Amino acid sequence: MDGATLIAWGFKPGRWFKQGLETANAMRAAGGSDDAIFAQLQTLVPPETLMRTNGLPYRLFLDAETPAERANAASVAAHMDALMRVPTIKAGAVMPDACPSGTQPGTIPVGGVVACEDAIHPGFHSADICCSVAVTVFKRDDDPAKVLDAVQRVTHFGPGGRDKPIRPVFEGEAAFSDNPFLKGLENMALGHFGSQGDGNHFAFVGRLKSSGRIALVTHHGSRGLGAQLYKRGMAAARRHTGIVAPRVPAHNAWIKADSPDGEAYWQALQIARNWTKANHGIIHAMVRQEIGNQVLDAFWNEHNFVFRRDDGLFYHGKGATPSWSGYAADDDGRTLIPLNMSEPILIARHRDHGGSLGFAPHGAGRNASRTQHLRENGEALAAELAALQARGLDIRSYCGVPDHSELPSAYKNAASVRAQIAKYDLAEIVDEIEPCGSIMAGDWEHDAPWRKAR
């Protein structure tokens, strides 16, 4: 018997065909009848998990007043409506800073949260695994410009890693070679350790509103390590979903949590988290050493990760801040919510709002893509940057060319996001870090060949 026989009997080709043919031919050699073989093959066909006909309801904590905000909210809702048809999802919510993160229907938006049963969806945390923020409050007062100078000396913004790697020390480093999702990524983890990345990742220096003390905040994810882990996770998810739920869109694929792959991927995510925390730590430590200051206070939180709560579900926060006590072993009850380079970074305490699945916003979000913002605002953006600098803000670009798609106008109205946090009781704001200046990678692609007009 061959595959054509099984197809003629009405079976759909799939990965189970190899086992099916081995079983069928063994039964035929032993004298089994066609009826007996057919019945046995039916037991081997994997059950197909289907998309829901109608999506589950979800909570929307997103107000829209302007035409741009309404268009953004409509796009977010359309994606969530499609996403909530995915069969593993049991609940969902949308934060005030939500915006689309892709064009394929059902792509989880930034600011989207879903709780999933026995499933980890790599596409729901994407390549920037454990994107996070960390703060150090220094004991002695210091010149903000001096702190920013130190940041520029000790770390690297932009693509790639450091010219001279720093030997990392972080929990889980030794497990790389034993984990199928991390094996071979040791050099990537070493080369990118102590670096910041690009895009919206930043180093921010400001003063606590409550005390005036100087503080450093860094924002980045797990860099190239996380990007490669995500690729491997998506490959495993697509293999699994291709068998059990072939009609589910590839970007919504999942790894069964209670499986060898699921356990290994969960472990790999925790190691990536430890790497990211240590990466914040080494940057802050190098700055502290450069300026000769001491630490008065420090804490951190991720806002792009997967969490497992006591109900056994896996909570995926795509650009959403965990806001419940004990979300991680190192939770100290406070989180950071940055808005934009000209606004204070909010220090929040947890609220564990049931409707928001325990999450709060992770920032201000966008109403338009980077490209659209640049196209629609043009020359006005240079004037906007000049106005910020005239206010006394020390706005720096590591590559020397400012990225106008990161200016405050590229983001949602910060006052509106703050008002919605209060309106929906998503977090308790207990302090603020008022801005003095910041560093980002800048537009390092400005002179790239692919950006020049043909």
C-alpha positions in Angstrom: 0.0 0.0 0.0 1.2 3.6 -0.7 -0.1 7.1 -0.2 -2.3 6.9 -3.2 -4.2 4.1 -1.6 -4.9 6.1 1.5 -6.0 9.1 -0.5 -8.3 6.9 -2.6 -9.8 5.7 0.7 -10.6 9.3 1.6 -7.7 10.2 3.9 -6.2 13.6 3.8 -2.4 13.7 3.3 -0.4 14.8 6.4 2.6 14.1 8.6 0.8 11.1 10.0 0.9 9.3 6.6 4.3 7.8 7.3 3.1 6.1 10.5 -0.2 5.2 8.7 1.5 3.4 5.8 3.8 1.5 8.2 0.8 0.4 10.2 -1.3 -0.5 7.1 1.4 -2.5 5.4 2.2 -4.4 8.6 -1.4 -5.3 9.0 -1.7 -6.3 5.3 1.4 -8.5 5.7 -0.3 -10.1 8.7 -3.4 -10.9 6.7 -5.5 -8.0 7.9 -8.6 -7.1 5.9 -9.2 -3.7 4.3 -12.0 -3.0 6.8 -9.7 -3.7 9.7 -6.9 -1.6 8.2 -9.3 1.3 7.5 -10.6 1.2 11.0 -7.1 1.3 12.5 -6.0 4.2 10.2 -9.0 6.2 11.4 -7.5 6.1 15.0 -4.2 7.5 13.7 -5.7 10.6 12.0 -4.9 13.5 14.3 -8.1 15.4 15.4 -8.2 18.8 13.8 -8.7 21.9 16.0 -10.8 24.5 14.2 -11.0 28.2 14.4 -14.1 29.5 16.3 -16.9 30.6 14.1 -17.3 33.7 16.2 -14.7 35.3 18.3 -14.9 35.4 22.1 -15.8 38.8 23.7 -12.9 40.9 25.1 -12.5 44.1 27.0 -11.5 47.3 25.2 -9.9 50.0 27.4 -9.3 52.3 24.5 -10.9 55.7 24.0 -10.8 57.5 20.6 -11.7 61.1 20.0 -9.8 62.3 16.9 -10.2 60.9 13.4 -6.7 59.3 13.7 -7.6 57.8 17.0 -10.8 56.4 15.7 -9.1 54.9 12.7 -6.5 53.3 14.9 -9.1 51.9 17.3 -11.2 50.4 14.4 -8.1 48.7 13.1 -7.2 47.3 16.5 -10.7 46.0 17.0 -10.8 44.3 13.6 -7.6 42.5 14.5 -8.8 41.5 17.9 -12.2 40.3 16.5 -10.3 37.9 14.2 -7.7 37.0 16.9 -10.3 35.9 19.4 -11.4 33.1 17.1 -8.1 31.3 17.8 -9.2 28.1 19.7 -6.5 28.3 22.4 -7.6 31.8 23.6 -9.9 32.0 26.6 -9.9 35.7 27.3 -8.6 39.0 25.9 -8.2 42.7 26.6 -6.9 45.8 24.9 -4.9 48.6 26.6 -5.3 52.4 26.0 -2.0 52.5 24.1 -3.0 49.8 21.6 -2.1 50.0 17.9 -1.8 47.4 15.1 1.4 45.5 14.8 0.9 43.9 11.4 -1.4 43.7 8.4 -2.5 40.0 8.5 -6.0 39.7 10.0 -5.8 38.5 13.6 -2.3 39.8 14.3 -2.2 40.6 18.0 -1.9 44.4 18.3 0.6 46.2 20.5 -1.3 46.7 23.8 -3.2 43.4 23.3 -3.4 40.7 26.0 -4.7 37.2 25.6 -4.9 34.3 28.0 -4.4 30.9 26.4 -4.9 27.3 27.6 -2.0 24.8 27.2 -0.5 27.0 24.5 2.4 29.4 24.1 2.1 31.5 20.9 5.5 33.0 19.8 3.7 35.4 17.5 2.0 36.9 20.5 5.3 38.1 22.0 7.1 38.5 18.6 10.8 39.0 18.1 11.4 41.6 20.8 11.1 39.0 23.6 11.1 40.5 27.1 11.2 44.1 25.9 11.5 45.8 29.3 12.4 48.9 31.3 14.8 49.2 34.3 15.5 52.1 36.6 18.4 53.1 38.9 17.9 56.0 41.3 21.3 57.3 42.3 22.2 58.2 45.9 24.1 61.4 45.1 23.0 64.2 42.8 24.7 64.4 39.5 24.6 66.4 36.2 22.1 64.7 33.8 24.4 65.5 30.9 27.3 63.7 32.7 25.1 60.6 33.1 24.1 60.6 29.4 27.8 61.1 28.5 28.6 58.0 30.5 25.8 56.0 28.8 27.2 56.9 25.4 30.7 55.7 26.5 29.7 52.4 28.0 27.0 51.0 25.7 26.0 50.7 22.1 22.8 51.6 20.3 21.9 50.3 16.8 22.1 47.0 15.1 24.7 44.3 16.0 26.6 43.9 19.2 29.7 45.4 20.9 33.1 45.6 19.3 34.6 44.1 22.5 32.2 41.6 24.2 31.5 41.7 27.9 31.5 38.4 29.6 27.9 38.0 30.8 26.9 36.4 34.1 23.3 35.6 34.2 21.0 32.8 35.5 20.6 30.1 32.9 23.7 30.8 30.8 24.9 27.2 31.3 21.7 25.8 30.0 22.1 27.1 26.4 23.6 23.9 25.1 20.9 21.7 26.7 18.0 23.6 25.3 17.0 23.0 21.6 15.7 26.5 21.2 19.0 28.1 22.6 21.7 25.8 21.5 24.2 27.6 19.3 23.1 31.1 20.3 25.8 31.5 23.0 27.9 33.8 20.8 24.9 35.9 20.0 24.1 36.2 23.7 27.7 37.2 24.4 28.1 39.6 21.5 24.9 41.6 22.2 25.4 41.7 26.0 25.7 45.2 27.3 24.0 46.8 24.2 20.7 48.6 23.7 19.5 48.0 20.2 17.5 50.4 18.0 13.9 51.4 17.2 12.2 52.8 20.2 14.8 51.5 22.7 16.3 54.3 24.8 18.3 55.4 27.8 16.4 58.2 29.7 17.8 60.4 32.4 15.5 62.4 34.6 14.6 63.4 38.2 12.1 61.9 40.5 9.2 64.3 41.0 8.9 63.3 44.6 12.5 63.9 45.6 14.4 65.5 42.7 16.9 62.6 42.7 18.6 61.7 39.5 17.6 58.5 37.8 18.6 56.4 34.7 16.0 54.3 32.8 16.9 51.9 30.1 14.5 50.3 27.6 15.4 47.3 25.4 14.6 43.6 24.9 16.7 40.4 24.5 18.3 41.7 21.3 19.5 39.2 18.7 19.2 36.4 21.2 15.4 37.0 21.5 15.0 37.4 17.8 16.6 34.0 17.0 14.7 32.4 19.8 11.5 33.8 18.3 12.3 32.4 14.9 12.9 28.9 16.3 9.8 29.1 18.4 7.7 30.1 15.4 9.1 27.1 13.4 8.1 24.7 16.2 4.7 26.4 16.6 4.0 26.0 12.9 5.0 22.4 12.9 2.6 21.6 15.7 -0.3 23.7 14.5 0.2 22.4 11.0 -0.7 18.9 12.4 -3.5 19.7 14.9 -5.0 22.9 13.4 -3.9 23.4 9.8 -6.6 26.0 9.1 -5.3 28.3 11.8 -3.3 31.2 10.3 0.5 30.7 10.6 1.0 33.9 12.6 -1.4 32.5 15.2 0.4 29.2 15.6 1.2 27.8 19.0 3.4 25.3 20.8 1.5 22.9 23.1 2.7 23.9 26.5 2.4 20.5 28.0 4.8 18.9 25.6 8.6 18.5 25.4 8.8 21.5 22.9 6.5 23.5 25.2 8.5 22.9 28.3 11.8 23.6 26.5 10.4 26.8 25.0 9.1 28.0 28.3 12.5 27.4 29.9 14.2 29.3 27.0 11.8 32.2 27.6 12.9 32.4 31.2 16.6 32.3 30.3 16.0 35.1 27.8 14.3 37.0 30.6 17.3 36.5 32.9 19.6 37.6 30.1 17.6 40.8 29.5 17.5 41.6 33.2 21.3 41.1 33.4 21.7 43.3 30.3 19.9 46.2 32.0 22.0 45.5 35.1 25.4 45.6 33.4 24.6 48.8 31.6 23.5 50.5 34.8 26.5 49.2 36.6 28.9 50.5 34.0 27.3 53.9 34.1 27.4 53.9 37.9 31.1 53.1 37.8 31.8 55.8 35.2 30.1 58.6 37.2 31.3 57.3 40.6 27.8 57.1 42.2 25.9 54.6 44.3 22.4 53.1 44.0 19.6 54.3 46.2 16.9 52.3 44.5 16.4 50.0 41.5 13.7 47.9 39.9 12.6 46.7 36.5 9.7 45.1 34.6 9.1 43.5 31.3 6.2 44.5 29.1 6.4 42.1 26.2 6.3 38.5 27.5 4.3 35.5 28.5 3.3 34.8 32.1 1.7 31.8 33.7 -0.8 32.6 36.4 -2.4 30.5 39.2 -5.3 29.5 36.9 -2.8 27.6 34.7 -3.4 29.8 31.7 -0.6 31.5 29.7 -1.0 35.3 29.6 0.6 36.8 26.6 1.1 40.6 26.9 2.1 42.1 23.6 3.3 45.5 24.7 1.4 45.4 28.0 2.7 45.9 31.6 1.9 43.2 34.2 0.1 44.8 37.0 -0.6 42.1 39.6 1.3 41.2 42.7 3.8 38.4 42.2 3.7 38.3 38.4 7.4 37.3 38.7 9.7 36.2 41.6 11.5 39.6 41.4 8.4 41.7 41.4 8.7 44.5 44.0 5.2 45.9 43.4 6.2 48.7 41.1 6.4 49.0 37.3 7.5 51.7 34.8 5.3 53.1 32.0 7.3 55.4 29.6 5.2 57.8 27.4 7.6 59.7 25.1 11.0 61.4 25.3 9.4 64.7 26.5 7.1 63.3 29.1 7.7 61.8 32.6 8.1 58.1 33.0 5.3 56.9 35.3 6.1 54.8 38.3 3.0 52.6 39.0 1.8 50.2 41.6 -0.3 47.2 40.7 -4.1 47.2 40.5 -4.8 43.6 39.2 -7.8 44.8 37.2 -9.8 41.7 36.4 -11.2 43.1 33.1 -7.8 43.9 31.8 -6.5 40.5 32.8 -4.2 42.2 35.3 -2.3 44.3 32.8 -1.7 48.1 32.3 -0.4 50.0 29.3 3.3 49.8 28.4 3.6 53.3 27.0 1.8 55.7 24.7 1.5 53.7 21.5 1.0 55.1 18.0 -1.9 56.1 15.9 0.1 55.8 12.6 3.0 53.8 11.3 6.5 55.3 11.3 6.4 55.8 7.5 3.0 57.5 7.6 4.1 59.8 10.3 7.2 60.9 8.5 5.3 61.3 5.2 2.5 63.4 6.7 4.7 65.7 8.9 7.8 66.2 6.8 9.7 69.3 7.6 7.7 70.1 10.8 9.5 67.3 12.5 12.9 69.0 12.5 11.2 72.0 14.1 9.6 69.8 16.7 13.0 68.4 17.7 14.5 71.9 17.9 11.6 73.0 20.1 12.3 70.1 22.5 16.0 71.1 22.7 15.1 74.7 23.2 13.1 73.6 26.3 16.4 72.3 27.7 15.9 68.6 26.9 19.1 66.8 26.0 17.9 64.7 23.0 20.7 62.6 21.5 21.1 60.1 18.6 23.9 57.6 19.0 24.5 57.4 15.2 24.4 61.2 14.9 21.3 61.4 12.8 17.9 61.9 14.6 15.1 59.5 14.0 12.1 61.7 13.6 9.7 58.7 13.8 10.5 58.6 17.5 9.5 62.2 18.3 6.6 62.8 20.7 4.2 63.6 17.8 4.7 60.0 16.5 3.0 58.8 19.7 -0.5 59.0 21.1 -1.4 62.0 23.3 0.4 61.2 26.6 -2.3 63.1 28.7 -5.0 61.0 27.1 -3.2 57.8 27.9 -2.7 58.8 31.5 -6.4 59.8 31.8 -7.4 56.4 30.5 -5.1 54.7 33.0 -7.0 56.6 35.8 -10.4 56.2 34.2 -10.2 52.4 34.0 -8.1 52.0 37.1 -5.4 50.0 35.3 -2.5 51.1 37.5 -1.9 53.5 40.5 0.6 56.2 39.6 2.8 56.8 42.7 5.6 58.9 41.3 7.1 60.2 38.0 10.6 60.6 36.5 10.6 64.0 34.9 12.8 64.1 31.7 16.2 65.7 31.4 17.4 64.0 28.3 17.6 60.7 26.4 19.6 58.7 23.9 18.3 56.5 21.1 20.0 54.8 18.2 18.8 57.4 15.7 18.2 56.9 12.0 21.2 54.7 11.5 19.8 53.6 8.1 19.7 57.2 6.8 22.5 56.7 4.2 21.8 53.0 3.6 21.6 52.1 -0.2 18.1 50.7 0.1 16.9 54.1 1.5 18.2 56.1 -1.5 16.0 57.0 -4.4 16.6 55.0 -7.5 
